[in-house]
Amino acid sequence: MIEVKHLSKHFGTQLAVKDLSFRVDNGQICALIGTSGCGKSTTLRMLNRLIEPSAGEIFIQGKNVTAIPAEQLRRRIGYAIQGVGLFPHQTIARNIATVPRLLGWTRADTDARVNELLSLFRLDPATFAGKYPHQLSGGEQQRVGVARALAARPELLLMDEPFGALDPLTRTHLQDELLRIQKLLGITIIMVTHDLEEAIKMADIIAVMDKGEILQIDSPQALLRYPRPGFVQNLVGGQDRSLHLLATQTLADIMTPVTRPSGPAMATSTSLRDAMAGLIWQGTERLTVVDENGLVVGEVTLENLLKQGARP
Ligand SMILES: Nc1ncnc2c1ncn2[C@@H]1O[C@H](COP(=O)(O)OP(=O)(O)OP(=O)(O)O)[C@@H](O)[C@H]1O
């Protein structure tokens, strides 16, 4: 668990981050979202002490991190940034091995970890380990950047717009990959984004920041249903708010249990947004929900879907 209490940062006379307090439980993903210059990156960089706070405290698993030497702390916290920052003259394997090598892992343990991470990110070790960063696509490089951040099994992963520079398809794909890996490893993630859709898809809790302050911190659904008037409402209140709301739930959340099929089959994990698109596309008003073995477990009607996306 990571807890931040009254965290502030001055740059000269400018107060870039003002009295932030929040908490992220183990295994959760927290997204910091807000307009450019609102203090997201500064907040993230104070968590691993790349920037020293002007005031406030940070606790990781109940321990005040100011008591931990910054170097040691950074090795316990993974950090992945937009544009990756891979070392251009080192192979992919060596890039990923950076922190394990600093920590003095044995060659065998380091090699095994590199192979494990490459496989986890669906990059064939035999093909990729010996390549150099410039020989990889942007999406592949970004995966290596995240793999490197995870190499020493950190308890916390900080990500600063990790998918910012990618095309929408690659971006969606990498978001799915990261969610899969995060579930597998149970790691805690704090990510900076300026993309509401990304925050809704990835995060358990979203902190909306403006001018150095957190204006609201809530689950995606609560944020969309009950945004605070003003900045937050403007951020989430566009015409696609109903679609965002639908994206926060899956068929498993709203299905009526049945055992007989009554329409096109969709998996329990399908988001209501995708289900709605599927029904519109197929021109039908009822769908069948199936589990991972293809067994019928429920049904959902278009009427029911519409209610979920309606104004609260
Ligand atoms: N090292 C620094 N020295 C002086 N001012 C800084 C420094 N780093 C950030 N700032 C200022 O602090 C404010 C917050 O910057 P920060 O990078 O945290 O914003 P951000 O929300 O991450 O923005 P973006 O989305 O554009 O990256 C900005 O006004 C910025 O100009």
The ligand as an SDF file (V2000), in Angstrom:
LIG
                    3D

 31 33  0  0  0  0  0  0  0  0999 V2000
   12.3850   21.1260  -12.6970 N   0  0  0  0  0  0  0  0  0  0  0  0
   11.4680   22.0830  -12.7540 C   0  0  0  0  0  0  0  0  0  0  0  0
   11.7830   23.3740  -12.5300 N   0  0  0  0  0  0  0  0  0  0  0  0
   10.8560   24.3380  -12.5540 C   0  0  0  0  0  0  0  0  0  0  0  0
    9.5580   24.1460  -12.8160 N   0  0  0  0  0  0  0  0  0  0  0  0
    9.1660   22.8900  -13.0690 C   0  0  0  0  0  0  0  0  0  0  0  0
   10.0960   21.7970  -13.0560 C   0  0  0  0  0  0  0  0  0  0  0  0
    9.4100   20.6410  -13.3310 N   0  0  0  0  0  0  0  0  0  0  0  0
    8.1290   21.0260  -13.5220 C   0  0  0  0  0  0  0  0  0  0  0  0
    7.9720   22.3490  -13.3670 N   0  0  0  0  0  0  0  0  0  0  0  0
    6.7120   23.0980  -13.4590 C   0  0  0  0  0  0  0  0  0  0  0  0
    5.7810   22.5170  -12.5570 O   0  0  0  0  0  0  0  0  0  0  0  0
    4.4790   22.4300  -13.1360 C   0  0  0  0  0  0  0  0  0  0  0  0
    4.0080   20.9920  -13.1500 C   0  0  0  0  0  0  0  0  0  0  0  0
    4.7950   20.2510  -14.0890 O   0  0  0  0  0  0  0  0  0  0  0  0
    4.5520   18.7090  -14.3870 P   0  0  0  0  0  0  0  0  0  0  0  0
    5.6060   18.2620  -15.3410 O   0  0  0  0  0  0  0  0  0  0  0  0
    4.4420   17.9850  -13.1060 O   0  0  0  0  0  0  0  0  0  0  0  0
    3.1370   18.7440  -15.0890 O   0  0  0  0  0  0  0  0  0  0  0  0
    2.3390   17.5800  -15.8570 P   0  0  0  0  0  0  0  0  0  0  0  0
    0.9600   17.6340  -15.3140 O   0  0  0  0  0  0  0  0  0  0  0  0
    3.0630   16.3030  -15.7450 O   0  0  0  0  0  0  0  0  0  0  0  0
    2.3640   18.1320  -17.3500 O   0  0  0  0  0  0  0  0  0  0  0  0
    2.4740   17.3610  -18.7660 P   0  0  0  0  0  0  0  0  0  0  0  0
    1.1870   16.5940  -18.9200 O   0  0  0  0  0  0  0  0  0  0  0  0
    2.5920   18.4770  -19.7500 O   0  0  0  0  0  0  0  0  0  0  0  0
    3.6800   16.4920  -18.7000 O   0  0  0  0  0  0  0  0  0  0  0  0
    4.6020   23.0580  -14.5360 C   0  0  0  0  0  0  0  0  0  0  0  0
    4.1760   24.3950  -14.4660 O   0  0  0  0  0  0  0  0  0  0  0  0
    6.0800   22.9770  -14.8270 C   0  0  0  0  0  0  0  0  0  0  0  0
    6.4760   24.0220  -15.6890 O   0  0  0  0  0  0  0  0  0  0  0  0
  1  2  1  0
  2  3  1  0
  2  7  2  0
  3  4  2  0
  4  5  1  0
  5  6  2  0
  6  7  1  0
  6 10  1  0
  7  8  1  0
  8  9  2  0
  9 10  1  0
 10 11  1  0
 11 12  1  0
 11 30  1  0
 12 13  1  0
 13 14  1  0
 13 28  1  0
 14 15  1  0
 15 16  1  0
 16 17  2  0
 16 18  1  0
 16 19  1  0
 19 20  1  0
 20 21  2  0
 20 22  1  0
 20 23  1  0
 23 24  1  0
 24 25  2  0
 24 26  1  0
 24 27  1  0
 28 29  1  0
 28 30  1  0
 30 31  1  0
M  END
$$$$
